[in-house]
Amino acid sequence: MGVHEHEAGHGADRGTPYEADRRTPHEVDRRTLFRAGLGGTVAAVVGTGLAFPGTAHAEGAEPETPSAEFPWIIDCDTWGARPPSSPIQITGNTTNKIILHHMAFPNVTDYSRDHAIQLAKDCQNLHMDTNGWADTGQHFTVSRGGYVLEGRHQSLSTLEAGEHQVVAAHCPGENGNAIGIENEGTYITQTPPDALLDSLVELCAAVCRKFGLNAWDIFGHWDFYLTDCPGIAFYAQFPMVRARVLRALGTPHALIPARRWPDIWRFVDGPVVEVAQYLLDAAGYSLATDGDFGLDMNDAVADFQTTHGIPVTADCTFDAATWEALAPCLDRHSTGLPVSALQLMLSRKGYGDVAVSGTYDAATVRAVRGMQRLHGLAPNGKADLSTWCAVVGGSVREAFGRH
């Protein structure tokens, strides 16, 4: 199954040292696909997992009861889940985002409930037997037929409580902060069926209500990790998905922030970290642009934040204030590392004719205009703060007025 790369999460406050502090850069293999004997599904070979102690533990094998609040979510017992191989961990962190995935499974035309249940079983078998995890990696799964299923045990009961989430295995560095939702299918060139999107919007709205999140707190897996998930075609629908969730929540337009940036920190790696490294390098900090948020980057971020009067957290979180102080406005006359950073992300997100050259060429201008149109921004081809925010995976206020 082409989902989670490894079971790396954290169960307590970010500033506390954990086993992950001692990992070597890129210790875990990236997503690679293979054919598994699970009904012809496509699966991922994953690397070694990392264990993080939780602030609370619960025996996942205890029977669960169907949810009275969310009867449309098929719980683990109803779909016949195996008991977890070890206790389920409950995070002490505050849930601050939703991360959407595609499963890299075939785009089947069997939209039945029976198929959805088999999908959940195949996924759990893969995650436990091949990946060696305690249970299914994600919190929830949405089938192409629009059925919503509980993934990891106790994800449904903790959703009902709306307090601390289950520590999952869907995105390294974010497993204790983000609710992970897998969407059946592969969406690099195709988009999900309407039934899946309808159920996804309903599920995201439920998660937002229970955990105090907003429609702009929805991100894609590749915003925090080096992967093709959630797929170029699906990702292009995120402004629409967020706007639909906003309407479902009834959130007034006046409350939408100008920009919601991805908050990256020491346990996150991937292209967005590489962008931050390019920008820090351009600001005078000598960093390897390898996409790994290591201790050297911690020091650079802390120094930059201190210099610019930005509060420094224990883990030197690269937050919105840091993005806004660091990201320069660019146009066709710009050159250098910031242009390379912009081009890196544009090429990753579907603009294949953009080369990382450091020169703001015609292909870059076209790609920037395409990204601006997608997010409701004026397509002037210039990279201002809102354009940067959209490019690195965030959301902008303008996007919510288009759908």
MIPA-376411 format. One line per field, with one value per residue (C-alpha): residue number from 1; residue in one letter; chain; x negated, y, z. Coordinates in steps of 0.02 Angstrom, whole numbers. Layout:
REM residues N
num = NUM|...
residuo = a|...
cadena = A|...
c1 = X|...
c2 = Y|...
c3 = Z|...
***
This chain:
REM residues 403
num = 1|2|3|4|5|6|7|8|9|10|11|12|13|14|15|16|17|18|19|20|21|22|23|24|25|26|27|28|29|30|31|32|33|34|35|36|37|38|39|40|41|42|43|44|45|46|47|48|49|50|51|52|53|54|55|56|57|58|59|60|61|62|63|64|65|66|67|68|69|70|71|72|73|74|75|76|77|78|79|80|81|82|83|84|85|86|87|88|89|90|91|92|93|94|95|96|97|98|99|100|101|102|103|104|105|106|107|108|109|110|111|112|113|114|115|116|117|118|119|120|121|122|123|124|125|126|127|128|129|130|131|132|133|134|135|136|137|138|139|140|141|142|143|144|145|146|147|148|149|150|151|152|153|154|155|156|157|158|159|160|161|162|163|164|165|166|167|168|169|170|171|172|173|174|175|176|177|178|179|180|181|182|183|184|185|186|187|188|189|190|191|192|193|194|195|196|197|198|199|200|201|202|203|204|205|206|207|208|209|210|211|212|213|214|215|216|217|218|219|220|221|222|223|224|225|226|227|228|229|230|231|232|233|234|235|236|237|238|239|240|241|242|243|244|245|246|247|248|249|250|251|252|253|254|255|256|257|258|259|260|261|262|263|264|265|266|267|268|269|270|271|272|273|274|275|276|277|278|279|280|281|282|283|284|285|286|287|288|289|290|291|292|293|294|295|296|297|298|299|300|301|302|303|304|305|306|307|308|309|310|311|312|313|314|315|316|317|318|319|320|321|322|323|324|325|326|327|328|329|330|331|332|333|334|335|336|337|338|339|340|341|342|343|344|345|346|347|348|349|350|351|352|353|354|355|356|357|358|359|360|361|362|363|364|365|366|367|368|369|370|371|372|373|374|375|376|377|378|379|380|381|382|383|384|385|386|387|388|389|390|391|392|393|394|395|396|397|398|399|400|401|402|403
residuo = m|g|v|h|e|h|e|a|g|h|g|a|d|r|g|t|p|y|e|a|d|r|r|t|p|h|e|v|d|r|r|t|l|f|r|a|g|l|g|g|t|v|a|a|v|v|g|t|g|l|a|f|p|g|t|a|h|a|e|g|a|e|p|e|t|p|s|a|e|f|p|w|i|i|d|c|d|t|w|g|a|r|p|p|s|s|p|i|q|i|t|g|n|t|t|n|k|i|i|l|h|h|m|a|f|p|n|v|t|d|y|s|r|d|h|a|i|q|l|a|k|d|c|q|n|l|h|m|d|t|n|g|w|a|d|t|g|q|h|f|t|v|s|r|g|g|y|v|l|e|g|r|h|q|s|l|s|t|l|e|a|g|e|h|q|v|v|a|a|h|c|p|g|e|n|g|n|a|i|g|i|e|n|e|g|t|y|i|t|q|t|p|p|d|a|l|l|d|s|l|v|e|l|c|a|a|v|c|r|k|f|g|l|n|a|w|d|i|f|g|h|w|d|f|y|l|t|d|c|p|g|i|a|f|y|a|q|f|p|m|v|r|a|r|v|l|r|a|l|g|t|p|h|a|l|i|p|a|r|r|w|p|d|i|w|r|f|v|d|g|p|v|v|e|v|a|q|y|l|l|d|a|a|g|y|s|l|a|t|d|g|d|f|g|l|d|m|n|d|a|v|a|d|f|q|t|t|h|g|i|p|v|t|a|d|c|t|f|d|a|a|t|w|e|a|l|a|p|c|l|d|r|h|s|t|g|l|p|v|s|a|l|q|l|m|l|s|r|k|g|y|g|d|v|a|v|s|g|t|y|d|a|a|t|v|r|a|v|r|g|m|q|r|l|h|g|l|a|p|n|g|k|a|d|l|s|t|w|c|a|v|v|g|g|s|v|r|e|a|f|g|r|h
cadena = A|A|A|A|A|A|A|A|A|A|A|A|A|A|A|A|A|A|A|A|A|A|A|A|A|A|A|A|A|A|A|A|A|A|A|A|A|A|A|A|A|A|A|A|A|A|A|A|A|A|A|A|A|A|A|A|A|A|A|A|A|A|A|A|A|A|A|A|A|A|A|A|A|A|A|A|A|A|A|A|A|A|A|A|A|A|A|A|A|A|A|A|A|A|A|A|A|A|A|A|A|A|A|A|A|A|A|A|A|A|A|A|A|A|A|A|A|A|A|A|A|A|A|A|A|A|A|A|A|A|A|A|A|A|A|A|A|A|A|A|A|A|A|A|A|A|A|A|A|A|A|A|A|A|A|A|A|A|A|A|A|A|A|A|A|A|A|A|A|A|A|A|A|A|A|A|A|A|A|A|A|A|A|A|A|A|A|A|A|A|A|A|A|A|A|A|A|A|A|A|A|A|A|A|A|A|A|A|A|A|A|A|A|A|A|A|A|A|A|A|A|A|A|A|A|A|A|A|A|A|A|A|A|A|A|A|A|A|A|A|A|A|A|A|A|A|A|A|A|A|A|A|A|A|A|A|A|A|A|A|A|A|A|A|A|A|A|A|A|A|A|A|A|A|A|A|A|A|A|A|A|A|A|A|A|A|A|A|A|A|A|A|A|A|A|A|A|A|A|A|A|A|A|A|A|A|A|A|A|A|A|A|A|A|A|A|A|A|A|A|A|A|A|A|A|A|A|A|A|A|A|A|A|A|A|A|A|A|A|A|A|A|A|A|A|A|A|A|A|A|A|A|A|A|A|A|A|A|A|A|A|A|A|A|A|A|A|A|A|A|A|A|A|A|A|A|A|A|A|A|A|A|A|A|A|A|A|A|A|A|A|A|A|A|A|A|A|A|A|A|A|A|A
c1 = 0|-71|-38|-142|-331|-360|-282|-367|-264|-280|-166|-212|-260|-376|-511|-544|-686|-633|-710|-686|-812|-946|-898|-1014|-955|-838|-850|-691|-670|-563|-405|-433|-295|-278|-140|-70|48|190|321|199|168|9|-91|-240|-401|-439|-589|-618|-494|-535|-448|-390|-325|-148|-84|57|82|240|269|328|397|544|710|771|952|1023|1027|1192|1120|1042|1145|1081|903|877|782|643|749|884|762|674|506|373|321|168|4|-44|46|115|33|127|32|11|-3|130|201|166|198|272|158|237|162|198|170|81|207|293|439|568|747|815|895|982|978|907|761|730|721|601|496|482|430|300|227|214|137|6|-35|-50|-124|-237|-273|-281|-169|-54|102|168|63|196|338|474|497|617|660|695|876|882|878|781|692|595|412|306|402|475|467|657|674|541|628|787|692|604|459|301|283|213|30|32|-95|-41|-171|-338|-351|-163|-91|-52|10|111|262|216|349|314|414|427|350|204|226|73|169|347|458|563|746|880|935|761|748|920|875|703|778|900|759|644|784|815|630|623|773|712|530|558|477|520|538|368|286|297|133|64|-62|-196|-186|-283|-374|-461|-325|-209|-60|77|51|39|218|295|187|252|424|371|430|601|600|551|686|818|762|771|952|994|925|1015|855|876|762|697|615|507|325|231|114|98|-81|-142|-230|-385|-499|-641|-557|-489|-588|-559|-545|-465|-613|-729|-642|-670|-854|-874|-797|-903|-1058|-1013|-996|-1176|-1161|-1267|-1154|-1152|-995|-955|-777|-824|-777|-931|-1018|-1113|-948|-883|-1026|-1000|-812|-837|-964|-856|-703|-800|-874|-701|-612|-516|-485|-592|-508|-599|-608|-633|-470|-476|-313|-212|-310|-472|-405|-345|-510|-613|-518|-566|-455|-518|-486|-561|-715|-757|-896|-982|-937|-761|-715|-786|-680|-523|-564|-594|-418|-336|-420|-365|-184|-145|-239|-360|-434|-508|-694|-785|-902|-897|-839|-660|-626|-469|-425|-434|-321|-192|-198|-178|-28|48|25|98|253|279|280|381|233|203|103|-35|-177|-262|-299|-231|-198|-29|-101|-243|-119|-17|-173|-242|-75|20|187|232|390|423|444|598|693|685|784
c2 = 0|168|253|291|287|242|239|394|499|588|576|727|908|952|1026|863|752|584|439|533|662|531|476|497|605|514|355|288|238|345|285|147|42|-144|-265|-350|-497|-393|-400|-328|-171|-70|-60|32|-41|58|79|57|131|242|223|372|353|416|516|390|212|113|-66|-59|-236|-184|-194|-33|16|102|290|372|540|477|326|348|303|115|73|-55|-191|-174|-196|-337|-261|-366|-314|-201|-293|-170|-38|111|275|435|596|736|861|978|924|1069|1005|874|787|709|563|454|269|233|91|60|172|33|48|-61|70|-52|-61|-237|-172|-32|-158|-268|-113|-78|-258|-259|-98|-158|-323|-231|-109|-243|-388|-297|-131|-206|-75|-97|-63|30|186|318|378|365|296|355|231|279|237|366|249|315|189|202|161|145|83|218|351|360|370|505|600|596|660|794|806|707|605|433|434|369|326|426|567|570|716|749|587|663|829|789|683|575|533|407|418|260|275|353|534|591|611|569|649|564|520|638|512|510|700|721|603|679|852|785|697|849|958|835|832|1022|1039|913|968|1155|1163|1266|1233|1315|1184|1052|1002|867|734|804|970|883|738|686|588|596|582|648|660|810|801|779|916|1038|1008|1059|1240|1173|1046|1178|1296|1161|1122|1309|1313|1155|1235|1398|1496|1682|1741|1880|1751|1676|1724|1806|1658|1490|1428|1251|1248|1141|1087|972|805|857|841|849|982|1116|1102|1115|1277|1345|1296|1386|1543|1534|1506|1661|1756|1714|1548|1409|1257|1099|1100|918|933|870|981|940|1023|1139|1206|1220|1339|1441|1458|1508|1640|1709|1717|1802|1928|1971|1978|1816|1706|1549|1386|1241|1150|1308|1289|1372|1464|1593|1740|1658|1623|1801|1875|1762|1740|1879|1950|1891|1936|1904|2007|1899|1770|1662|1541|1607|1581|1404|1372|1431|1326|1172|1177|1222|1074|959|1014|979|1110|991|1115|1218|1187|1232|1358|1509|1615|1678|1622|1612|1437|1498|1646|1530|1411|1551|1616|1442|1426|1598|1558|1397|1491|1641|1761|1891|1799|1927|1801|1881|1784|1887|1819|1744|1660|1589|1525|1435|1363|1287|1205|1334|1415|1596|1695|1727|1541|1529|1655|1554|1397
c3 = 0|-48|116|269|262|444|613|681|798|962|1109|1214|1200|1058|1168|1260|1193|1125|1035|871|931|905|730|585|439|321|422|345|164|50|-34|-160|-236|-256|-299|-146|-139|-71|-206|-334|-231|-245|-85|-13|51|206|318|503|623|771|938|1038|1216|1237|1383|1401|1344|1315|1268|1087|1095|1202|1108|1031|1006|853|871|910|858|697|642|464|517|513|672|688|766|634|489|579|625|706|882|888|918|1056|1159|1065|1116|1150|1116|1241|1099|1031|864|745|570|454|329|174|79|-70|-44|-209|-231|-398|-444|-432|-489|-349|-239|-121|68|57|-46|79|221|124|88|275|308|169|232|412|358|258|395|529|432|307|391|564|643|791|689|536|509|475|584|452|277|141|4|-176|-142|-3|146|297|406|567|540|695|846|960|824|827|1017|1028|889|991|1143|1041|1163|1129|971|942|891|713|577|426|421|511|630|627|693|863|795|639|598|448|319|182|21|-82|-254|-347|-396|-491|-654|-602|-471|-337|-369|-305|-174|-98|-99|-20|123|143|165|295|388|384|451|593|637|634|748|876|882|860|688|535|350|322|434|296|213|99|147|32|124|264|182|22|-67|-217|-100|-109|-298|-412|-475|-302|-228|-358|-281|-106|-123|-169|-27|100|35|51|228|268|209|306|464|431|461|421|282|395|507|369|397|254|251|341|318|351|519|505|645|686|652|482|322|135|0|109|228|79|29|204|192|26|102|258|152|51|216|262|352|279|271|167|60|94|159|332|479|583|728|611|546|725|764|606|634|816|768|628|741|880|760|692|859|830|983|982|1032|1113|946|841|747|577|598|501|568|513|338|319|377|264|100|-22|-156|-326|-507|-678|-634|-482|-474|-346|-207|-171|-353|-345|-190|-280|-433|-326|-258|-423|-508|-367|-379|-559|-658|-740|-863|-721|-695|-534|-615|-501|-647|-649|-827|-932|-871|-692|-731|-812|-665|-538|-634|-635|-448|-421|-524|-427|-263|-319|-324|-458|-593|-610|-610|-460|-301|-157|17|-26|-180|-76|52|-81|-163|-2|41|140|107|70|103|-82|-117|-8|-111|-271|-230
***
